[in-house]
Amino acid sequence: MDITTINTAIQSKKDILLQHPLYKNVKTIEDLHCFLENHVFAVWDFMSLLKALQSKLTCTTTPWFATKNPETRYLINEIVLAEESDLTLDGHRQSHYEMYIDAMKDCGANTTEIENFLSEVHSLQNIFVAIKTSNLHPNIKAFLNFTFTVIEQGKPHEVAAAFTFGREDLIPAMFTAILKNFQENFPDTDLSKLIYYFERHIELDADEHGPMAMKMITELCEEDALKWEEVEAVSIEALEKRIGLWDAIEEHIMEAHMATT
């Protein structure tokens, strides 16, 4: 097996995501707020996947020891550099999660739910309890549970699979569709920070992080057939959970539409 085989195996799931009706249902500024207020959980837990990979593929403790593969060490550190401390629209340094939060606030979306959730995570010191006791949609809970189960139990190539095929590889095409929808539906609304965030992701993931993540998978799996099979299984489940997240956001939007008619 190789990257081409994995891409073939997951193509039907990617097609469902790229053709999901959610995009066409984001029609008003309220719909946009609903999208952002739910999608932000995926923006946040992506950072945990990223740091889990850095922890597994580099030495982040002392005393320091060189990890086995300098190539994967380089690849993940390069991705972390941009994701955790990228340049904002006004030239400051922020993580992409912080950029997203700022963009939400700038366009009037509510950040209370994600901030309260993170406060609970910090207070409880147990992500799984925080997820279980939250009032999040069951699909969002399932999405988060999957992410942190992979982080806690997954081998490096499995975490890399969730990161690469469930997130990085998908983001350029998916966010391009979302961005076009926003630009068409909200021409008079200042979405400059949000558009910058999306465009930055498209630029980084298509040109740099996507290819880097693919190379990282290849380096981690090499010629090990079992590892490739595990990468395929995790990738498929990651995409299924993303479809569930999109279904949940669409459900929230449609419920809001019904409540106002």
DRENDO-1510 file (C-alpha; in Angstrom, 1 decimal, always signed):
<recs>
REC; n; res; u; v; w
REC; 1; MET; +0.0; +0.0; +0.0 .
REC; 2; ASP; +0.9; +3.6; -0.4 .
REC; 3; ILE; -0.5; +7.1; -0.4 .
REC; 4; THR; -2.3; +6.6; -3.7 .
REC; 5; THR; -4.0; +3.4; -2.3 .
REC; 6; ILE; -5.2; +5.3; +0.8 .
REC; 7; ASN; -6.5; +8.2; -1.3 .
REC; 8; THR; -8.5; +5.8; -3.5 .
REC; 9; ALA; -9.9; +4.0; -0.4 .
REC; 10; ILE; -11.1; +7.3; +1.2 .
REC; 11; GLN; -12.3; +9.1; -1.9 .
REC; 12; SER; -16.0; +8.3; -1.5 .
REC; 13; LYS; -15.9; +9.8; +2.0 .
REC; 14; LYS; -14.1; +12.9; +0.8 .
REC; 15; ASP; -16.7; +13.3; -2.0 .
REC; 16; ILE; -19.5; +13.2; +0.6 .
REC; 17; LEU; -17.8; +16.0; +2.5 .
REC; 18; LEU; -17.0; +18.1; -0.5 .
REC; 19; GLN; -20.6; +17.9; -1.8 .
REC; 20; HIS; -22.2; +18.2; +1.6 .
REC; 21; PRO; -25.4; +20.3; +1.6 .
REC; 22; LEU; -24.2; +22.3; +4.6 .
REC; 23; TYR; -22.3; +24.7; +2.4 .
REC; 24; LYS; -25.4; +25.8; +0.5 .
REC; 25; ASN; -27.4; +26.2; +3.7 .
REC; 26; VAL; -25.1; +28.9; +5.1 .
REC; 27; LYS; -27.2; +31.8; +3.7 .
REC; 28; THR; -27.4; +34.4; +6.4 .
REC; 29; ILE; -25.0; +36.0; +8.9 .
REC; 30; GLU; -26.8; +34.0; +11.6 .
REC; 31; ASP; -26.1; +30.8; +9.7 .
REC; 32; LEU; -22.5; +31.8; +9.4 .
REC; 33; HIS; -22.3; +32.4; +13.2 .
REC; 34; CYS; -23.8; +28.9; +13.8 .
REC; 35; PHE; -21.2; +27.4; +11.5 .
REC; 36; LEU; -18.3; +29.1; +13.2 .
REC; 37; GLU; -19.6; +28.4; +16.7 .
REC; 38; ASN; -19.7; +24.6; +16.0 .
REC; 39; HIS; -16.7; +24.3; +13.6 .
REC; 40; VAL; -14.4; +26.0; +16.2 .
REC; 41; PHE; -14.3; +22.8; +18.1 .
REC; 42; ALA; -12.6; +21.1; +15.2 .
REC; 43; VAL; -10.2; +24.0; +14.8 .
REC; 44; TRP; -9.3; +23.6; +18.5 .
REC; 45; ASP; -8.9; +19.8; +18.7 .
REC; 46; PHE; -6.8; +20.0; +15.5 .
REC; 47; MET; -4.2; +21.8; +17.6 .
REC; 48; SER; -4.2; +18.8; +20.0 .
REC; 49; LEU; -3.6; +16.4; +17.2 .
REC; 50; LEU; -0.7; +18.5; +16.0 .
REC; 51; LYS; +0.9; +18.7; +19.4 .
REC; 52; ALA; +0.4; +15.0; +20.0 .
REC; 53; LEU; +2.3; +14.3; +16.8 .
REC; 54; GLN; +5.1; +16.6; +17.8 .
REC; 55; SER; +5.3; +14.8; +21.1 .
REC; 56; LYS; +5.5; +11.4; +19.5 .
REC; 57; LEU; +7.9; +12.4; +16.7 .
REC; 58; THR; +10.3; +14.7; +18.5 .
REC; 59; CYS; +11.7; +15.0; +21.9 .
REC; 60; THR; +9.7; +17.5; +24.0 .
REC; 61; THR; +11.1; +16.5; +27.4 .
REC; 62; THR; +14.4; +16.7; +29.2 .
REC; 63; PRO; +17.0; +15.3; +29.1 .
REC; 64; TRP; +16.9; +15.6; +25.3 .
REC; 65; PHE; +17.5; +12.7; +23.1 .
REC; 66; ALA; +17.4; +12.6; +19.3 .
REC; 67; THR; +14.4; +10.8; +18.0 .
REC; 68; LYS; +14.7; +8.0; +15.4 .
REC; 69; ASN; +13.7; +9.9; +12.2 .
REC; 70; PRO; +15.1; +13.4; +11.5 .
REC; 71; GLU; +12.9; +13.7; +8.5 .
REC; 72; THR; +9.6; +13.3; +10.4 .
REC; 73; ARG; +11.0; +15.5; +13.2 .
REC; 74; TYR; +11.6; +18.3; +10.6 .
REC; 75; LEU; +8.2; +17.9; +9.0 .
REC; 76; ILE; +6.1; +18.1; +12.1 .
REC; 77; ASN; +8.2; +20.9; +13.6 .
REC; 78; GLU; +7.7; +22.9; +10.4 .
REC; 79; ILE; +4.0; +22.4; +10.5 .
REC; 80; VAL; +3.8; +23.3; +14.2 .
REC; 81; LEU; +5.7; +26.5; +13.6 .
REC; 82; ALA; +3.0; +27.9; +11.3 .
REC; 83; GLU; +0.0; +26.4; +13.0 .
REC; 84; GLU; +1.0; +27.6; +16.5 .
REC; 85; SER; +2.6; +31.0; +15.7 .
REC; 86; ASP; +1.5; +32.2; +12.2 .
REC; 87; LEU; +1.3; +35.8; +11.1 .
REC; 88; THR; -2.1; +37.4; +11.5 .
REC; 89; LEU; -3.7; +39.8; +9.1 .
REC; 90; ASP; -2.2; +42.8; +11.0 .
REC; 91; GLY; +1.2; +41.2; +11.4 .
REC; 92; HIS; +1.2; +39.7; +14.9 .
REC; 93; ARG; +1.9; +36.1; +15.9 .
REC; 94; GLN; -1.0; +33.8; +16.8 .
REC; 95; SER; -2.0; +30.2; +16.6 .
REC; 96; HIS; -4.6; +29.4; +14.0 .
REC; 97; TYR; -7.1; +28.6; +16.8 .
REC; 98; GLU; -6.6; +32.1; +18.2 .
REC; 99; MET; -6.9; +33.6; +14.7 .
REC; 100; TYR; -10.2; +31.8; +14.3 .
REC; 101; ILE; -11.5; +33.0; +17.7 .
REC; 102; ASP; -10.6; +36.6; +16.7 .
REC; 103; ALA; -12.3; +36.2; +13.4 .
REC; 104; MET; -15.4; +34.9; +15.1 .
REC; 105; LYS; -15.5; +37.9; +17.5 .
REC; 106; ASP; -14.9; +40.3; +14.6 .
REC; 107; CYS; -17.9; +39.1; +12.6 .
REC; 108; GLY; -20.2; +38.9; +15.7 .
REC; 109; ALA; -20.1; +35.1; +16.4 .
REC; 110; ASN; -20.4; +33.9; +20.0 .
REC; 111; THR; -17.3; +32.3; +21.5 .
REC; 112; THR; -18.8; +31.6; +24.9 .
REC; 113; GLU; -19.5; +27.9; +24.3 .
REC; 114; ILE; -16.0; +27.0; +23.2 .
REC; 115; GLU; -14.5; +29.1; +26.0 .
REC; 116; ASN; -16.7; +27.6; +28.6 .
REC; 117; PHE; -15.8; +24.1; +27.3 .
REC; 118; LEU; -12.1; +24.8; +27.5 .
REC; 119; SER; -12.5; +26.2; +31.0 .
REC; 120; GLU; -14.2; +22.9; +32.0 .
REC; 121; VAL; -11.4; +20.9; +30.3 .
REC; 122; HIS; -8.9; +22.8; +32.3 .
REC; 123; SER; -10.8; +22.5; +35.5 .
REC; 124; LEU; -11.6; +18.8; +35.2 .
REC; 125; GLN; -8.2; +17.8; +33.8 .
REC; 126; ASN; -10.0; +15.1; +31.9 .
REC; 127; ILE; -11.0; +15.7; +28.3 .
REC; 128; PHE; -13.3; +12.7; +28.1 .
REC; 129; VAL; -15.3; +13.8; +31.2 .
REC; 130; ALA; -15.5; +17.3; +29.8 .
REC; 131; ILE; -16.9; +16.0; +26.5 .
REC; 132; LYS; -19.4; +13.7; +28.2 .
REC; 133; THR; -20.8; +16.3; +30.6 .
REC; 134; SER; -21.0; +19.1; +27.9 .
REC; 135; ASN; -24.2; +20.1; +26.1 .
REC; 136; LEU; -22.6; +19.7; +22.7 .
REC; 137; HIS; -24.4; +17.9; +19.9 .
REC; 138; PRO; -23.8; +14.1; +20.0 .
REC; 139; ASN; -22.0; +14.2; +16.7 .
REC; 140; ILE; -19.6; +16.9; +18.0 .
REC; 141; LYS; -19.0; +14.8; +21.1 .
REC; 142; ALA; -18.3; +11.8; +18.9 .
REC; 143; PHE; -15.9; +13.9; +16.8 .
REC; 144; LEU; -14.0; +15.1; +19.9 .
REC; 145; ASN; -14.0; +11.6; +21.5 .
REC; 146; PHE; -12.5; +10.1; +18.3 .
REC; 147; THR; -9.7; +12.7; +18.2 .
REC; 148; PHE; -8.6; +12.3; +21.8 .
REC; 149; THR; -8.9; +8.5; +21.7 .
REC; 150; VAL; -6.6; +8.5; +18.7 .
REC; 151; ILE; -4.2; +10.9; +20.6 .
REC; 152; GLU; -4.3; +8.7; +23.7 .
REC; 153; GLN; -4.2; +5.2; +22.2 .
REC; 154; GLY; -2.9; +5.7; +18.7 .
REC; 155; LYS; +0.5; +4.8; +17.3 .
REC; 156; PRO; +2.4; +7.7; +15.6 .
REC; 157; HIS; +1.2; +6.7; +12.1 .
REC; 158; GLU; -2.4; +6.5; +13.3 .
REC; 159; VAL; -2.3; +10.0; +14.8 .
REC; 160; ALA; -0.6; +11.1; +11.6 .
REC; 161; ALA; -3.4; +9.5; +9.6 .
REC; 162; ALA; -6.2; +11.4; +11.6 .
REC; 163; PHE; -4.2; +14.6; +11.1 .
REC; 164; THR; -3.3; +14.1; +7.4 .
REC; 165; PHE; -6.4; +12.5; +5.8 .
REC; 166; GLY; -9.0; +13.7; +8.3 .
REC; 167; ARG; -7.8; +17.3; +8.3 .
REC; 168; GLU; -4.8; +18.6; +6.4 .
REC; 169; ASP; -5.4; +16.8; +3.1 .
REC; 170; LEU; -9.0; +17.9; +3.1 .
REC; 171; ILE; -8.8; +21.5; +4.2 .
REC; 172; PRO; -7.8; +23.2; +0.9 .
REC; 173; ALA; -10.7; +22.0; -1.2 .
REC; 174; MET; -13.2; +22.1; +1.6 .
REC; 175; PHE; -12.3; +25.6; +2.8 .
REC; 176; THR; -12.3; +26.9; -0.8 .
REC; 177; ALA; -15.9; +25.8; -1.1 .
REC; 178; ILE; -16.8; +27.4; +2.2 .
REC; 179; LEU; -15.0; +30.6; +1.3 .
REC; 180; LYS; -16.7; +31.0; -2.0 .
REC; 181; ASN; -20.0; +30.5; -0.3 .
REC; 182; PHE; -19.2; +33.2; +2.3 .
REC; 183; GLN; -18.1; +35.7; -0.4 .
REC; 184; GLU; -21.2; +35.2; -2.4 .
REC; 185; ASN; -23.6; +35.4; +0.5 .
REC; 186; PHE; -22.1; +38.2; +2.6 .
REC; 187; PRO; -20.6; +40.8; +0.2 .
REC; 188; ASP; -21.4; +43.7; +2.5 .
REC; 189; THR; -20.2; +42.1; +5.7 .
REC; 190; ASP; -16.6; +42.7; +6.9 .
REC; 191; LEU; -15.2; +39.1; +7.0 .
REC; 192; SER; -11.6; +40.2; +6.4 .
REC; 193; LYS; -10.1; +38.2; +9.3 .
REC; 194; LEU; -12.2; +35.1; +8.5 .
REC; 195; ILE; -11.3; +35.3; +4.8 .
REC; 196; TYR; -7.6; +35.7; +5.7 .
REC; 197; TYR; -7.8; +32.6; +8.0 .
REC; 198; PHE; -9.4; +30.5; +5.2 .
REC; 199; GLU; -7.0; +31.8; +2.6 .
REC; 200; ARG; -4.0; +31.2; +4.8 .
REC; 201; HIS; -5.1; +27.6; +5.3 .
REC; 202; ILE; -5.7; +27.1; +1.6 .
REC; 203; GLU; -2.2; +28.5; +0.9 .
REC; 204; LEU; -0.4; +26.6; +3.6 .
REC; 205; ASP; -2.2; +23.2; +3.3 .
REC; 206; ALA; -2.2; +23.0; -0.5 .
REC; 207; ASP; +1.4; +24.2; -1.0 .
REC; 208; GLU; +3.2; +23.1; +2.1 .
REC; 209; HIS; +1.5; +21.3; +5.0 .
REC; 210; GLY; -0.5; +18.9; +2.8 .
REC; 211; PRO; +2.6; +17.5; +0.9 .
REC; 212; MET; +4.6; +17.5; +4.2 .
REC; 213; ALA; +1.9; +15.5; +6.0 .
REC; 214; MET; +1.8; +13.0; +3.1 .
REC; 215; LYS; +5.5; +12.6; +3.3 .
REC; 216; MET; +5.3; +12.1; +7.0 .
REC; 217; ILE; +2.8; +9.2; +6.6 .
REC; 218; THR; +5.2; +7.6; +4.0 .
REC; 219; GLU; +8.2; +8.0; +6.4 .
REC; 220; LEU; +6.2; +6.5; +9.3 .
REC; 221; CYS; +4.7; +3.5; +7.4 .
REC; 222; GLU; +7.6; +2.7; +5.0 .
REC; 223; GLU; +6.9; -0.8; +3.7 .
REC; 224; ASP; +4.9; -2.1; +6.7 .
REC; 225; ALA; +1.6; -3.4; +5.3 .
REC; 226; LEU; -0.1; -3.5; +8.7 .
REC; 227; LYS; +0.7; +0.2; +9.4 .
REC; 228; TRP; -0.8; +1.1; +6.0 .
REC; 229; GLU; -3.9; -0.8; +6.9 .
REC; 230; GLU; -4.2; +1.0; +10.2 .
REC; 231; VAL; -3.7; +4.3; +8.4 .
REC; 232; GLU; -6.6; +3.5; +6.1 .
REC; 233; ALA; -8.9; +2.5; +8.9 .
REC; 234; VAL; -8.2; +5.6; +11.0 .
REC; 235; SER; -8.5; +7.8; +7.9 .
REC; 236; ILE; -11.9; +6.4; +7.0 .
REC; 237; GLU; -13.2; +6.8; +10.6 .
REC; 238; ALA; -11.8; +10.4; +10.8 .
REC; 239; LEU; -13.7; +11.3; +7.7 .
REC; 240; GLU; -16.9; +9.7; +9.0 .
REC; 241; LYS; -16.6; +11.7; +12.1 .
REC; 242; ARG; -16.1; +14.9; +10.0 .
REC; 243; ILE; -19.2; +14.0; +8.0 .
REC; 244; GLY; -21.0; +13.7; +11.4 .
REC; 245; LEU; -19.8; +17.1; +12.4 .
REC; 246; TRP; -21.1; +18.7; +9.2 .
REC; 247; ASP; -24.4; +16.9; +9.7 .
REC; 248; ALA; -24.7; +18.4; +13.2 .
REC; 249; ILE; -23.9; +21.9; +12.0 .
REC; 250; GLU; -26.5; +21.6; +9.2 .
REC; 251; GLU; -29.0; +20.3; +11.7 .
REC; 252; HIS; -28.4; +23.3; +14.0 .
REC; 253; ILE; -28.8; +25.7; +11.0 .
REC; 254; MET; -32.0; +24.1; +9.7 .
REC; 255; GLU; -33.5; +24.1; +13.3 .
REC; 256; ALA; -32.8; +27.8; +13.5 .
REC; 257; HIS; -34.5; +28.3; +10.1 .
REC; 258; MET; -37.6; +26.5; +11.2 .
REC; 259; ALA; -37.7; +28.5; +14.4 .
REC; 260; THR; -37.9; +31.7; +12.5 .
REC; 261; THR; -40.6; +30.7; +10.0 .
</recs>
